[in-house]
Amino acid sequence: MISGIHTIIHSKQAERLREFFRDVLKLPSVDAGHGWLIFAAPPAELAVHPAEDSYHEVYFMSDDVQAAAEELKAKGVTLSVPITDRGWGLVTRLKLPSGDEIGLYQPKHPTAIGLRGGGKTKSKPIKGKAATKKATSRRRSQGRR
């Protein structure tokens, strides 16, 4: 029934963003006519979170956000915020040539990437207090302390 997701980034500087996605991020694209590029995105997932106000966010995902950030910085991309551990993942924001920002993160939770192809979910080991809390919760749910 659903065959994909078409994500749209609206910008006053659309051409600069198209160049960035094509030349810096090296995303493959098709020309839908008159130079209107549509980019092939990496595998995607969709999450729904509760919020006081409705809004939408786009994040690029990485298995190693630190290495991805360093590689992008070497290409002239600026991080608008330092990489921060938010518990559920390591998160930063990239400043785009248009002045807009887009998220970049390394999840610490299982992801849905690969489910469509029959693959398993990916998850990163959780360290520190979060690991202790998760292990304690799991033991309690199994009747152990």
N, C-alpha and C positions, 0 to 999 in steps of 0.2 A: 504494500500500500504506500508507504513512505519510502522514497528512494534516496533521499539525501537532504542536506540542509544548505540553503543558499544564504550566506551571511552578507550583509551590506554595511559598509562603513560610509556614512555620509560625511563629506568634507568640503569646505570651500576651496581646498587645494587638492582636488581629486587626482589631477595629473601627477603632482609630486608624490602622492601616495602610491599611485600605480608604478611609478619609476622605482620607488623604494622597495615595494614588494617584488618587482621584477629584478632589479639590479643588486640590491643589498641582500634581501632574503632569498633570492634565487627561486621564487615560487614559479612553477610552470604555469602557462596561461594560454588561453585561446582568445582570438580577436573576434568579438561578437559583432564587429562592424565599426568602421570609422575610428579605429584605435581604442575602442572600448574593451579593455582587457577584463577577462574573468579568470581568476586564479584558482588553480587546484590547491586546495587546502590540505594540510596534513590530516591524518585521522582525527575525528572529532567526537566529542561527547556533549551532552546537554544536561544541565542540572537545574533544578528549580529550588530556590531558597525563599523562606519567608522574609518579608520586609514591610516596613511601614508604608513606603512608597514604591510603586512599580518602576523598574528601570532595567536595563540590559547591560551586560558586560561581555567583553571579548578578551580572552587570555590565550596567548600562545603557551603551549606546554613544553617542558624539557625534562629529560632524565637527569640533567646536570645543569641547573640554572646558573651556577657560578661560571662554568665553562662557556655556556651560551652567552652570558652577559659579557665576558671578556672578549669573545669572538666578535660580538656586535660592537663593542666599544672600539675595537681595532679597526672597524669599518666606519667609525665616526658617529655611531649611535650613542646618544646620551641616556643614562638611566635617570629618571626624574626623582626616584626615591631609592635608597639603598636596599639591598636584598634583606628581607625581614622574615624571620620564622614566625608564622601566624598559627602554629600548631598543626593545622591541616595541610600546610605546605610552605615552601620558601617562595616569597613573592617579591616582585619588583615591577616597575612600570617603565616602558620605553617611550622616549619622546620621539614622535614621528616628525618628518620634515615639515608637515603642515602645522605643527604646534600641538596637534592632538596627542593623546597618550593611549597606549594599549598595554594590557597586563602581560606579564611573563611569569610563569610559576612552575615549580617542581612539586607535584603532589606528594603527600605522605600517606595518602589513603588509597584504597583500591580504586582503579579507574575502569571505565567501560571501554577503553580503547581495545580493540581486538575482538569484542563480543560478536560483531557482525560476521567476522570471518571464522567464528567458532573457536577463537583463541580464548585464553584465560585472562582474567583481569590482572593488571599489574598492581603491585603495591610495594611501597618502600618500607624498610624496617623503621619502626618508630623508636626513638631513643629518649632517654631522660624520664621526666615525670609523667609524660603522656604514656610511655610504655608501661610504667608501673601501674598507673591508673587503669589502663586497658587490660593488663594481665590480671589485676585484682578483680575487675568487673567480670572477666571471663571465668575466673575461678569460682566466684560467687554464683554465677549463673549455672555452673556445673555442680554446685553443692559443696565446693571445697573452699578453704580459706587461704 
